[in-house]
């Protein structure tokens, strides 16, 4: 049995190794992907931040620093490998985080009630995104999120602590707490998250000045050309709209008439989406082993799809959370997970391969962007419907069906006893 189990792991391990070697060849520029240089952020922006952070302060005058204060840990982490250059060390750390996630999914997939589908999903999803997966620190954040979700069943406090730390690392991991079961699990995980986030934030505030400067830089961002709201401007550019797409706050954004209106609409849509999530949590009646992961997947889908910024590395968040969902046999998120996988594959063409077409809003750029965003919209709507049906509708219907049977029980007892 043990030998058979080890034999069954040889194929996924071999495929993981081959695909990751290819990713490393890409980020080390031995294999060159068409389009913009995806390693620029690491070799120029991240390394520039690294040099500033080493002096004992956050980048106070750099508007591209738009991340919570614990992001400094990820930016400084390549210093742990002083025998490598900054970019090389960063890529190696990204590779190691990828390996940790894959190992955790393989380990959990071999337990009772679990499945190796999650490991296979991660194996495929990361290379489908392409070298961007190793050229951003999001793989590190995703590793923290995956560890948190996989710990949820055994220790709600560990889930909370990792979610709180992740929130100070890149905000979105706080959404991992959306689906914690009502009662003890919530009372343990949520305070642990608040405590961990407060402790890390306090450390950062004491550690270096400027820990909260990112708030102003993030507030002033516009509508990125890859976002859902940007689809409006990709179309109206062909009908005389006078705006333009250019670099702004570290990414290509649309600037011009009505951009602020669309950005505000995106924010309203995000608030409405979270309002639905709050109603769901209040109405939910059934929490199974996969509900924490399923709800986290839905919450991050809502956050990502409605955001005014939808950078390609955001897909890595969704791949990681979908992989955790599929690691549970009780999860019903297979269809939206597969849509996310297709969207991830399209994203590599959207950026970096055909990014010049996207920024010009030509037919190819519009087609690839609308395909990716359309898949994300479909995945979001389907995932929301599945979560609501599985945790709200079905338990309510099951409860209603029991009432007539219980009401008729005394009459049946009388008939059997001869009381009629």
C-alpha positions as a Python dict, from the first residue, in 0.01 Angstrom:
ca = {
    (1, 'X'): (0, 0, 0),
    (2, 'X'): (282, 239, 90),
    (3, 'X'): (475, 158, -227),
    (4, 'X'): (161, 207, -438),
    (5, 'X'): (96, 541, -274),
    (6, 'X'): (451, 658, -341),
    (7, 'X'): (427, 537, -701),
    (8, 'X'): (106, 736, -746),
    (9, 'X'): (287, 1054, -644),
    (10, 'X'): (570, 1017, -892),
    (11, 'X'): (376, 1166, -1184),
    (12, 'X'): (254, 1485, -1007),
    (13, 'X'): (596, 1537, -849),
    (14, 'X'): (769, 1496, -1184),
    (15, 'X'): (527, 1734, -1356),
    (16, 'X'): (560, 1987, -1078),
    (17, 'X'): (938, 1976, -1112),
    (18, 'X'): (933, 2012, -1491),
    (19, 'X'): (688, 2303, -1493),
    (20, 'X'): (874, 2486, -1218),
    (21, 'X'): (1208, 2445, -1394),
    (22, 'X'): (1044, 2608, -1696),
    (23, 'X'): (922, 2898, -1479),
    (24, 'X'): (1271, 2947, -1338),
    (25, 'X'): (1416, 2944, -1688),
    (26, 'X'): (1171, 3221, -1777),
    (27, 'X'): (1239, 3448, -1480),
    (28, 'X'): (1615, 3399, -1523),
    (29, 'X'): (1561, 3498, -1890),
    (30, 'X'): (1705, 3179, -2034),
    (31, 'X'): (1365, 3136, -2199),
    (32, 'X'): (1213, 3470, -2303),
    (33, 'X'): (837, 3524, -2302),
    (34, 'X'): (706, 3781, -2555),
    (35, 'X'): (587, 4113, -2418),
    (36, 'X'): (710, 4339, -2137),
    (37, 'X'): (986, 4221, -1905),
    (38, 'X'): (795, 4063, -1618),
    (39, 'X'): (1104, 4064, -1393),
    (40, 'X'): (1126, 4447, -1396),
    (41, 'X'): (923, 4477, -1076),
    (42, 'X'): (1169, 4259, -887),
    (43, 'X'): (1498, 4386, -1030),
    (44, 'X'): (1404, 4754, -1021),
    (45, 'X'): (1101, 4832, -805),
    (46, 'X'): (1136, 4566, -532),
    (47, 'X'): (1514, 4605, -518),
    (48, 'X'): (1474, 4982, -494),
    (49, 'X'): (1237, 4938, -200),
    (50, 'X'): (1482, 4691, -47),
    (51, 'X'): (1758, 4950, -51),
    (52, 'X'): (1530, 5209, 113),
    (53, 'X'): (1396, 4967, 375),
    (54, 'X'): (1750, 4870, 471),
    (55, 'X'): (1809, 5231, 577),
    (56, 'X'): (1535, 5202, 840),
    (57, 'X'): (1238, 5371, 675),
    (58, 'X'): (951, 5286, 444),
    (59, 'X'): (954, 5440, 92),
    (60, 'X'): (790, 5766, 198),
    (61, 'X'): (813, 5941, -139),
    (62, 'X'): (744, 5650, -375),
    (63, 'X'): (379, 5640, -488),
    (64, 'X'): (425, 5283, -611),
    (65, 'X'): (456, 5167, -249),
    (66, 'X'): (89, 5079, -200),
    (67, 'X'): (115, 4778, 27),
    (68, 'X'): (49, 4720, 398),
    (69, 'X'): (353, 4752, 624),
    (70, 'X'): (425, 4377, 661),
    (71, 'X'): (498, 4369, 288),
    (72, 'X'): (840, 4493, 396),
    (73, 'X'): (910, 4140, 526),
    (74, 'X'): (862, 3996, 177),
    (75, 'X'): (1071, 4269, 15),
    (76, 'X'): (1354, 4220, 266),
    (77, 'X'): (1337, 3839, 258),
    (78, 'X'): (1588, 3795, -31),
    (79, 'X'): (1849, 3931, 209),
    (80, 'X'): (1831, 3590, 379),
    (81, 'X'): (2022, 3454, 79),
    (82, 'X'): (2321, 3691, 66),
    (83, 'X'): (2514, 3458, -165),
    (84, 'X'): (2266, 3540, -445),
    (85, 'X'): (2179, 3866, -615),
    (86, 'X'): (1853, 4029, -506),
    (87, 'X'): (1642, 3917, -803),
    (88, 'X'): (1786, 3564, -803),
    (89, 'X'): (1721, 3527, -431),
    (90, 'X'): (1364, 3652, -475),
    (91, 'X'): (1291, 3396, -748),
    (92, 'X'): (1435, 3116, -535),
    (93, 'X'): (1215, 3218, -240),
    (94, 'X'): (911, 3230, -469),
    (95, 'X'): (997, 2880, -589),
    (96, 'X'): (1025, 2757, -229),
    (97, 'X'): (686, 2908, -138),
    (98, 'X'): (536, 2734, -441),
    (99, 'X'): (691, 2406, -321),
    (100, 'X'): (546, 2455, 28),
    (101, 'X'): (195, 2505, -110),
    (102, 'X'): (222, 2200, -334),
    (103, 'X'): (357, 1988, -49),
    (104, 'X'): (76, 2095, 184),
    (105, 'X'): (-189, 2016, -78),
    (106, 'X'): (-36, 1674, -147),
    (107, 'X'): (-20, 1599, 225),
    (108, 'X'): (-378, 1703, 295),
    (109, 'X'): (-504, 1535, -22),
    (110, 'X'): (-402, 1192, 110),
    (111, 'X'): (-613, 1221, 425),
    (112, 'X'): (-964, 1085, 474),
    (113, 'X'): (-1231, 1303, 317),
    (114, 'X'): (-973, 1490, 111),
    (115, 'X'): (-857, 1470, -251),
    (116, 'X'): (-540, 1522, -453),
    (117, 'X'): (-742, 1735, -696),
    (118, 'X'): (-623, 2042, -506),
    (119, 'X'): (-257, 1952, -560),
    (120, 'X'): (-320, 1888, -931),
    (121, 'X'): (-501, 2220, -959),
    (122, 'X'): (-211, 2412, -806),
    (123, 'X'): (34, 2215, -1019),
    (124, 'X'): (-145, 2335, -1334),
    (125, 'X'): (-254, 2683, -1228),
    (126, 'X'): (83, 2835, -1142),
    (127, 'X'): (255, 2763, -1478),
    (128, 'X'): (-62, 2869, -1663),
    (129, 'X'): (-13, 3216, -1514),
    (130, 'X'): (343, 3204, -1641),
    (131, 'X'): (657, 3365, -1496),
    (132, 'X'): (449, 3641, -1336),
    (133, 'X'): (382, 3388, -1059),
    (134, 'X'): (748, 3403, -952),
    (135, 'X'): (801, 3772, -1028),
    (136, 'X'): (562, 3911, -765),
    (137, 'X'): (546, 3857, -391),
    (138, 'X'): (186, 3732, -416),
    (139, 'X'): (303, 3369, -415),
    (140, 'X'): (431, 3431, -62),
    (141, 'X'): (99, 3577, 49),
    (142, 'X'): (-88, 3289, -114),
    (143, 'X'): (129, 3041, 76),
    (144, 'X'): (24, 3205, 404),
    (145, 'X'): (-343, 3190, 297),
    (146, 'X'): (-324, 2822, 200),
    (147, 'X'): (-158, 2733, 531),
    (148, 'X'): (-431, 2922, 716),
    (149, 'X'): (-719, 2747, 539),
    (150, 'X'): (-568, 2402, 575),
    (151, 'X'): (-526, 2464, 951),
    (152, 'X'): (-887, 2582, 993),
    (153, 'X'): (-1035, 2242, 1081),
    (154, 'X'): (-777, 2163, 1347),
    (155, 'X'): (-709, 2504, 1498),
    (156, 'X'): (-930, 2809, 1441),
    (157, 'X'): (-675, 3016, 1633),
    (158, 'X'): (-402, 2928, 1382),
    (159, 'X'): (-640, 3020, 1099),
    (160, 'X'): (-706, 3354, 1267),
    (161, 'X'): (-342, 3429, 1343),
    (162, 'X'): (-230, 3356, 986),
    (163, 'X'): (-523, 3549, 838),
    (164, 'X'): (-439, 3848, 1060),
    (165, 'X'): (-73, 3835, 961),
    (166, 'X'): (-173, 3798, 595),
    (167, 'X'): (-398, 4103, 621),
    (168, 'X'): (-101, 4318, 724),
    (169, 'X'): (94, 4155, 441),
    (170, 'X'): (-157, 4226, 161),
    (171, 'X'): (-508, 4292, 303),
    (172, 'X'): (-707, 4024, 116),
    (173, 'X'): (-624, 3730, 350),
    (174, 'X'): (-861, 3882, 608),
    (175, 'X'): (-1138, 3744, 383),
    (176, 'X'): (-1033, 3392, 483),
    (177, 'X'): (-1244, 3443, 795),
    (178, 'X'): (-1569, 3498, 603),
    (179, 'X'): (-1684, 3137, 635),
    (180, 'X'): (-1577, 3035, 984),
    (181, 'X'): (-1854, 2831, 1153),
    (182, 'X'): (-2073, 3032, 1388),
    (183, 'X'): (-1994, 2988, 1754),
    (184, 'X'): (-1669, 2857, 1898),
    (185, 'X'): (-1467, 2860, 1574),
    (186, 'X'): (-1553, 3225, 1507),
    (187, 'X'): (-1497, 3329, 1868),
    (188, 'X'): (-1150, 3174, 1853),
    (189, 'X'): (-1038, 3272, 1503),
    (190, 'X'): (-1156, 3632, 1476),
    (191, 'X'): (-997, 3759, 1801),
    (192, 'X'): (-678, 3572, 1707),
    (193, 'X'): (-679, 3754, 1372),
    (194, 'X'): (-729, 4093, 1537),
    (195, 'X'): (-456, 4019, 1788),
    (196, 'X'): (-206, 3900, 1528),
    (197, 'X'): (-278, 4192, 1294),
    (198, 'X'): (-251, 4444, 1579),
    (199, 'X'): (76, 4294, 1700),
    (200, 'X'): (235, 4292, 1354),
    (201, 'X'): (109, 4643, 1278),
    (202, 'X'): (240, 4774, 1611),
    (203, 'X'): (577, 4616, 1542),
    (204, 'X'): (593, 4780, 1200),
    (205, 'X'): (495, 5119, 1340),
    (206, 'X'): (771, 5100, 1601),
    (207, 'X'): (1020, 4940, 1363),
    (208, 'X'): (1032, 5209, 1094),
    (209, 'X'): (863, 5542, 1018),
    (210, 'X'): (611, 5561, 734),
    (211, 'X'): (431, 5230, 791),
    (212, 'X'): (93, 5381, 696),
    (213, 'X'): (194, 5598, 401),
    (214, 'X'): (59, 5333, 164),
    (215, 'X'): (-298, 5437, 249),
    (216, 'X'): (-274, 5767, 66),
    (217, 'X'): (-101, 5618, -237),
    (218, 'X'): (-361, 5340, -263),
    (219, 'X'): (-651, 5584, -229),
    (220, 'X'): (-541, 5789, -529),
    (221, 'X'): (-524, 5504, -777),
    (222, 'X'): (-744, 5511, -1087),
    (223, 'X'): (-897, 5240, -1305),
    (224, 'X'): (-637, 4993, -1425),
    (225, 'X'): (-664, 4888, -1792),
    (226, 'X'): (-714, 4522, -1694),
    (227, 'X'): (-1005, 4572, -1454),
    (228, 'X'): (-1374, 4514, -1503),
    (229, 'X'): (-1449, 4887, -1510),
    (230, 'X'): (-1180, 4946, -1771),
    (231, 'X'): (-1381, 4743, -2022),
    (232, 'X'): (-1603, 5050, -2065),
    (233, 'X'): (-1311, 5267, -2176),
    (234, 'X'): (-1165, 5001, -2403),
    (235, 'X'): (-1490, 5027, -2601),
    (236, 'X'): (-1557, 5403, -2587),
    (237, 'X'): (-1202, 5478, -2704),
    (238, 'X'): (-1327, 5372, -3046),
    (239, 'X'): (-1612, 5625, -3028),
    (240, 'X'): (-1420, 5944, -2961),
    (241, 'X'): (-1350, 5928, -2587),
    (242, 'X'): (-1074, 6180, -2518),
    (243, 'X'): (-894, 5997, -2237),
    (244, 'X'): (-578, 5789, -2252),
    (245, 'X'): (-404, 5488, -2103),
    (246, 'X'): (-68, 5559, -1942),
    (247, 'X'): (153, 5477, -1646),
    (248, 'X'): (7, 5609, -1322),
    (249, 'X'): (85, 5497, -965),
    (250, 'X'): (291, 5206, -1089),
    (251, 'X'): (51, 5056, -1344),
    (252, 'X'): (-116, 5139, -1675),
    (253, 'X'): (-442, 5316, -1594),
    (254, 'X'): (-710, 5500, -1785),
    (255, 'X'): (-704, 5875, -1725),
    (256, 'X'): (-962, 6120, -1854),
    (257, 'X'): (-1334, 6205, -1846),
    (258, 'X'): (-1561, 5976, -1641),
    (259, 'X'): (-1274, 5764, -1504),
    (260, 'X'): (-1344, 5880, -1149),
    (261, 'X'): (-1711, 5790, -1198),
    (262, 'X'): (-1626, 5436, -1306),
    (263, 'X'): (-1378, 5403, -1017),
    (264, 'X'): (-1651, 5510, -775),
    (265, 'X'): (-1892, 5263, -934),
    (266, 'X'): (-1635, 4986, -884),
    (267, 'X'): (-1610, 5078, -516),
    (268, 'X'): (-1990, 5076, -482),
    (269, 'X'): (-2001, 4736, -651),
    (270, 'X'): (-1740, 4604, -407),
    (271, 'X'): (-1942, 4734, -111),
    (272, 'X'): (-2256, 4572, -253),
    (273, 'X'): (-2072, 4243, -301),
    (274, 'X'): (-1955, 4246, 58),
    (275, 'X'): (-2308, 4334, 164),
    (276, 'X'): (-2425, 4014, -6),
    (277, 'X'): (-2148, 3825, 173),
    (278, 'X'): (-2266, 3965, 507),
    (279, 'X'): (-2625, 3860, 434),
    (280, 'X'): (-2500, 3514, 335),
    (281, 'X'): (-2313, 3474, 663),
    (282, 'X'): (-2621, 3578, 861),
    (283, 'X'): (-2845, 3334, 669),
    (284, 'X'): (-2605, 3037, 642),
    (285, 'X'): (-2723, 2728, 829),
    (286, 'X'): (-2486, 2451, 719),
    (287, 'X'): (-2110, 2456, 770),
    (288, 'X'): (-1920, 2151, 645),
    (289, 'X'): (-1547, 2080, 632),
    (290, 'X'): (-1500, 2279, 310),
    (291, 'X'): (-1717, 2580, 395),
    (292, 'X'): (-1432, 2795, 528),
    (293, 'X'): (-1236, 2744, 204),
    (294, 'X'): (-1544, 2777, -17),
    (295, 'X'): (-1650, 3104, 145),
    (296, 'X'): (-1294, 3241, 128),
    (297, 'X'): (-1282, 3154, -242),
    (298, 'X'): (-1614, 3334, -303),
    (299, 'X'): (-1511, 3637, -97),
    (300, 'X'): (-1182, 3682, -282),
    (301, 'X'): (-1357, 3630, -616),
    (302, 'X'): (-1595, 3912, -526),
    (303, 'X'): (-1308, 4133, -411),
    (304, 'X'): (-1097, 4062, -721),
    (305, 'X'): (-1366, 4087, -985),
    (306, 'X'): (-1511, 4415, -862),
    (307, 'X'): (-1175, 4581, -791),
    (308, 'X'): (-1064, 4885, -991),
    (309, 'X'): (-723, 4714, -1006),
    (310, 'X'): (-706, 4360, -1145),
    (311, 'X'): (-339, 4285, -1188),
    (312, 'X'): (-243, 3945, -1338),
    (313, 'X'): (-85, 3821, -1014),
    (314, 'X'): (-426, 3842, -846),
    (315, 'X'): (-509, 3521, -1029),
    (316, 'X'): (-258, 3343, -807),
    (317, 'X'): (-478, 3419, -505),
    (318, 'X'): (-774, 3253, -672),
    (319, 'X'): (-572, 2953, -789),
    (320, 'X'): (-448, 2893, -435),
    (321, 'X'): (-793, 2923, -274),
    (322, 'X'): (-958, 2711, -544),
    (323, 'X'): (-692, 2445, -490),
    (324, 'X'): (-778, 2431, -119),
    (325, 'X'): (-1149, 2399, -206),
    (326, 'X'): (-1081, 2107, -438),
    (327, 'X'): (-871, 1938, -171),
    (328, 'X'): (-1200, 1875, 16),
    (329, 'X'): (-1434, 1611, -126),
    (330, 'X'): (-1729, 1799, 27),
    (331, 'X'): (-1664, 2113, -180),
    (332, 'X'): (-1891, 2190, -474),
    (333, 'X'): (-1666, 2459, -621),
    (334, 'X'): (-1529, 2247, -904),
    (335, 'X'): (-1703, 2437, -1185),
    (336, 'X'): (-1605, 2792, -1077),
    (337, 'X'): (-1255, 2662, -998),
    (338, 'X'): (-1219, 2534, -1353),
    (339, 'X'): (-1340, 2868, -1488),
    (340, 'X'): (-1069, 3038, -1279),
    (341, 'X'): (-815, 2797, -1428),
    (342, 'X'): (-921, 2895, -1781),
    (343, 'X'): (-911, 3263, -1684),
    (344, 'X'): (-558, 3211, -1549),
    (345, 'X'): (-447, 3060, -1879),
    (346, 'X'): (-595, 3354, -2071),
    (347, 'X'): (-428, 3598, -1830),
    (348, 'X'): (-81, 3498, -1949),
    (349, 'X'): (-181, 3612, -2298),
    (350, 'X'): (-337, 3929, -2160),
    (351, 'X'): (-11, 3994, -1973),
    (352, 'X'): (263, 3983, -2078),
    (353, 'X'): (225, 3830, -2426),
    (354, 'X'): (-35, 4066, -2577),
    (355, 'X'): (-28, 4346, -2323),
    (356, 'X'): (60, 4604, -2589),
    (357, 'X'): (-265, 4514, -2766),
    (358, 'X'): (-458, 4556, -2440),
    (359, 'X'): (-314, 4901, -2374),
    (360, 'X'): (-402, 5007, -2731),
    (361, 'X'): (-755, 4865, -2700),
    (362, 'X'): (-724, 4702, -3040),
    (363, 'X'): (-952, 4407, -3135),
    (364, 'X'): (-705, 4143, -3011),
    (365, 'X'): (-650, 4324, -2682),
    (366, 'X'): (-1023, 4371, -2624),
    (367, 'X'): (-1095, 4009, -2712),
    (368, 'X'): (-840, 3861, -2471),
    (369, 'X'): (-932, 4100, -2187),
    (370, 'X'): (-1306, 4050, -2228),
    (371, 'X'): (-1255, 3673, -2235),
    (372, 'X'): (-1054, 3674, -1913),
    (373, 'X'): (-1290, 3908, -1731),
    (374, 'X'): (-1595, 3727, -1865),
    (375, 'X'): (-1464, 3400, -1723),
    (376, 'X'): (-1406, 3569, -1387),
    (377, 'X'): (-1758, 3716, -1381),
    (378, 'X'): (-1906, 3375, -1462),
    (379, 'X'): (-1693, 3206, -1195),
    (380, 'X'): (-1800, 3465, -936),
    (381, 'X'): (-2172, 3436, -1006),
    (382, 'X'): (-2166, 3056, -1016),
    (383, 'X'): (-1957, 3032, -698),
    (384, 'X'): (-2194, 3267, -512),
    (385, 'X'): (-2494, 3062, -625),
    (386, 'X'): (-2333, 2736, -517),
    (387, 'X'): (-2233, 2871, -176),
    (388, 'X'): (-2581, 3009, -110),
    (389, 'X'): (-2759, 2694, -226),
    (390, 'X'): (-2532, 2459, -30),
    (391, 'X'): (-2538, 2651, 299),
    (392, 'X'): (-2870, 2841, 296),
    (393, 'X'): (-3129, 2700, 54),
    (394, 'X'): (-3075, 2325, 95),
    (395, 'X'): (-3066, 2327, 478),
    (396, 'X'): (-3382, 2541, 485),
    (397, 'X'): (-3566, 2306, 250),
    (398, 'X'): (-3447, 2004, 446),
    (399, 'X'): (-3574, 2161, 769),
    (400, 'X'): (-3912, 2242, 614),
    (401, 'X'): (-3951, 1888, 486),
    (402, 'X'): (-3913, 1745, 837),
    (403, 'X'): (-4196, 1952, 987),
    (404, 'X'): (-4494, 1757, 838),
    (405, 'X'): (-4338, 1428, 932),
    (406, 'X'): (-4288, 1541, 1290),
    (407, 'X'): (-4640, 1687, 1307),
    (408, 'X'): (-4793, 1358, 1193),
    (409, 'X'): (-4595, 1145, 1438),
    (410, 'X'): (-4847, 1155, 1733),
    (411, 'X'): (-5134, 1039, 1506),
    (412, 'X'): (-4924, 749, 1379),
    (413, 'X'): (-4842, 648, 1738),
    (414, 'X'): (-5215, 655, 1829),
    (415, 'X'): (-5302, 439, 1530),
    (416, 'X'): (-5038, 182, 1616),
    (417, 'X'): (-5151, 169, 1981),
    (418, 'X'): (-5520, 132, 1889),
    (419, 'X'): (-5621, 467, 2039),
    (420, 'X'): (-5832, 564, 1739),
}
